[in-house]
Every structure is written in C-alpha cells, then in structure tokens.
Amino acid sequence: MKKLILTMITALSMSFGAHAAEGGIPWDKAPDRTNDLAALQHGAKLFVNYCLSCHSAAFMRYNRLQEIGLSEQQIKDNLLFTTEKVGDTMKANIEPREAKEWFGGVPPDLTLVARSRAAVGKGSGADYLYTYLRTYYRDDTKATGWNNLAYPSVGMPHVLWELQGERRPVFEKISHGGHESVVVKGWEQVKPGAMTSAQYDQAMGDLVAYMQWMAEPAQNARVRLGVWVMLFLSVLLVLVWRLNAAYWKDVK
C-alpha cells in the first residue's frame, strides 16, 4: 500500500513539474462555437489540411463529421485523401519514424487534447489551444525557427504561418515591489500572411471549436439533456415536498 501511495505521489509530482517547466503566458478565453455548424465545418477543414499532416485523431472517424452537417459525399470530396475511406479513423499522414527523426518524437494524438490540456488557474483546454495557435513567433535560436509564448521552446514548427504571417512579440519590463518582470506588450507584424490578424483569430476560434467537439461529440446533447433533467427534478422536488407535507399533516 505504501509503495502504491509513493508511486502516485511521484507521478503527480512529475506531472506538476512538467506543467511548471512548460510555463508560458496567461491563456486567452476561447470563443464558444461548439453549437455553430459553419464554424465546426470550417474548423474540420483546417484540422484535416494542417493538423493531420503530422498529428492523428485516432479516436475519431471521418463519417462522424456528418453530425456537424456534412454529407458523406462532402466528406469524400473535401476531407479525404486518395487512400482513406469515409469509415476510417483520422490517421496522420507522416510516418512515425520520420516524425521522430525530424521532431525528436512522434507528435501526440489530438483527439482529446481540448479536454486534457485544461489547467487549474489558467483555463480550459480550449483556452490553451486558442492561445497556443495564436502566439507563434520567429526565433532563429530554435531548430525549427519558431517559438511559442504559450509553450516556450516548443518542438512543433508554425504550420499555419502562411495564414498568420510572421510576427514578433514586443516585450516590456515592469517593476513591481523591487522585482522586474517581462510581459508581452503587443505584436509586430514582420511579414503579412494570407489572413489579417482578425481573420486568423476567427479561423483559430473555428479550429479550436472543432477540436472541442471532436474531444466529446455528445457534449451539446449532454448539456441539453442535463437542462431537462434539472427541470424535471425541480418539478419533482415541489411535488415530493407537497406530498410530504400532506402526509405528515394527517399523522400529527
């Protein structure tokens, strides 16, 4: 029993240490678009075109995208490559051996990342993804040529740079109580991308919404059902309360 407790404490300590070492800036609040079918469809398109090159979503099948309003033919025409079938799971296009050689490790599966990346005091997994996807910047000291404010020294390059362009964070030193800290004051656009800053933020909101939906496709149905259950229990509570009062009135 003692060995089990020590093992659990060690695992928790390692997990906390990993998150603490990762550091990063405070997370921005992600827009809630999990009920917006157009946003989910656009997010699915971005995910397939940009994320599936290296990452997989092994617990999600293409045909489940019909739940966000896409027909089977639309999925075949716009989201499948030559060898995939509509009933297949979303597998990465890169070979694991090549990924390990290029990036130092196999890119993680993204099916549940929108749920697993939540952190106490920082926000939800969606908030993390929304911040992470929008805070890449050029850093020639890194092997990939890119760095990220939400995940410093990240090994993943900025695959969406053609959309966002190249930016550089503007840092500012702030003194407080005799201590100096560095905060991000803003961004300097070095090279323009295919999208404006507002358009890119909108696109990342759609991508994050899709990843939220993918992590739990039944979440909206669960929330709607939960509302009806709470309403039913509220009505039942009133009936039971009145029944209880009527019963004890005769007993007294």
N, C-alpha and C positions, 0 to 999 in steps of 0.2 A: 504493500500500500504506500509506504514511504517513497519507494522508487518511482511509483506512478505519479505521486504528487510532485516529486522533484523534476520528473520529466516534463510535466505540464508547466511548471514554473519556468523551466529552462526554455521551453518552446515559446511561452508568452514573452519572455524577456528578449528572445531573438527577434520575435515579430515586432515588438515595440522598438527595438534597436534599429531594425530595418527601416521602419517608418520615420524614426527620428533622424536617421542618417540621410534619408531622402530629402528632408527639408522642403524648401520651396515657399512660394508666396501664398498669401491667403487666397482661397478659391472664390471665383465669381459665381453668382447664382445662375444656374442654367434655366433657360425658359422651359416651361412645361407645355410640350406639344404632343404628348402621347395620345391625345384624342383627335389630333389633326391628321387626317389620312394623307393629304397632299404633302405635309411635312415628312411623314413617315415614309412615303414613297420616294421622295427626293433623298431622304437620308439613306434608304436602302440602296439607291443608285450610287451614292457617294461611297458607301461601305464596300460594295462589290467592286467598284472601279479603283479605289485607292487602298482599302484595308486588306482585301483578300489576296493581294499580291504577296504578302508575307504572313499575315495572320489568318488563322482559321476560325470558324464558328461551328465547331463540330457537333454541337447540340441543337443546331437549327437547320431545318430542311427548307429548300427553296420553295416548295409548294405551300408552306405556311404563310408565305407572303400574300396569299390570297385573302388572308384575314385583314390585311390593310388595304384592300380594294383592288389589288392587281389580279388580272385574269391569268390563267395558266399560259395562254399564248403570249401575253405581255411579258411574263417572266422568262419564257423561252427566247423571245426576240431581243430583250433588252438586258437581261441579267445573267444569262448562261453563256459559258464559253463552248467551244466545239464539242468537248468530250462529256460535259456534265448532262445529267438528266434532271427533270424537274423534281423528282423524288429524292435526289441526293442531298447529303449534308453539305454545308459550306466549307470546303476544304481550301487551304492555302495553295497558291499556285507555285510557291517556291519549294524546292526540295529541302528537307531538314538539314542534310549535310551541307548544302550550300549556305543556308541561313546561319549555321553555326560557324562556318568559315568566314563569312562576311561580317556578321554582327557579334560574334563571340558567344552566341547561344541561340536556341530556337525561339522565335517570337511567340509569346503566350497566346493561348486561345482567348478570343474576345466575347464569347457567348454571354458570360456572366459578369464581365468587367464592370458594367454600370451598377451592379449591386455589390461587388466585392471591394470596390475602391473607396467606399464610404469611410470617413474618419471622424471621430468624436472631436468637436470643436472646430472642424473645418467645413464639413458639409457632406452632401451625398456623393455617391459615385458619379452621378450625372454632373454635379458641380465640378468635380475633379476633371472629368473628361472635357468639359466645356472650357475650363481654364487651360488645361494642358494643350489642347488643339489650337489655342489662340495665342500662346506665349512662346513660340519658337523664335529663335533669332540666330543670326550668323555668328559663329565663333570659330575662328581659324585654328584655335588651340586644340580643338577636338578632332578626332579621326574622321568623323562624318562631316565636319564643317558646320555643325549645328549644335545648339544648346537649347535648354528649355527652362523657363523660370519656375514652372510648377514641378518639374522633375530635373533638378540640376545634374549635369553630366549624363544625360540620358543617352543610351546607345542607339536609339532609333533616329534616323535622319528625318527631315521635314518633307514627307512625301507630298504634302499639299502646298508646297512653296510656289508652284506655278499659279495657284489661285490667289494666295495671300501676298505673294511677292517677298522681298527681303526687307526685314525690319531690324532695327537696333534699339534696345531699351535705353532710356535716358534715366540714369541713376542720380539720386540726390542724397547727400549726407544730412542727417538730422541729429542734433544733440538733445539729449533728454536726461536730466539728473546726472550730468557728468559723463554720460556714456554716448557714444556715437553709433548710429545705425544707418544702414543704406537702404533706401526704399526706391521703388520704381516710380518715377515722376510721370513718365509717358513713353511714347514710342516715336522713333524717327523712321520714316519710310525711305529705305535706301534705293530699292528698285520696285516699281509698281508690279502688281500681279494682274491676273485676268479679272479679278473682282476688286471692288472698293472695300474699304475696311468694314463698312456696314453690311455689304453683301456677303462678305466672308463670315462675319459673325452670325448672320442669318443662316448661312449654309451649315455652319458648325452646330447651330442650335437644332437644325433638322437631323444632322448626323447623330448627335447625342440622343435626340428623341427616339430615333430608330434603335440605337443600342440599348436604351432603356426598355423599349418594347420587346426587343429580342431577348433580353435577360429574363423577362417574365411576360409572355404574350397575353396571359389571362389577367394581368393586373387591373385593367379597367373594368372587366367583368366582375372581378373580385370586389372592387370598391363599390360598384353599383349594387351588387348583392349585399354587401355589408350595410349600405344605407337602408335597404328594405328590411334587413334583419333587425337593425336598431329600431326602426319604426314599429315593426311587429312587436318587439319586446317592450317598447314603451306602452303600446296599447294593452298588451297582456298584463303589464305591471299594474295599470289602472284597474283592470278587471279583477285581478287577483286581490288587490288592496280592498276594493269594494266588497268582494266575496268574503274576505277575511273579516271585515267589519260587520257584515250581516251575520256571519256565523257566531262570532263572539257576543253579539248583541243578545241573542237568544240564550246563550249559556249563562251570561251574567244575570 
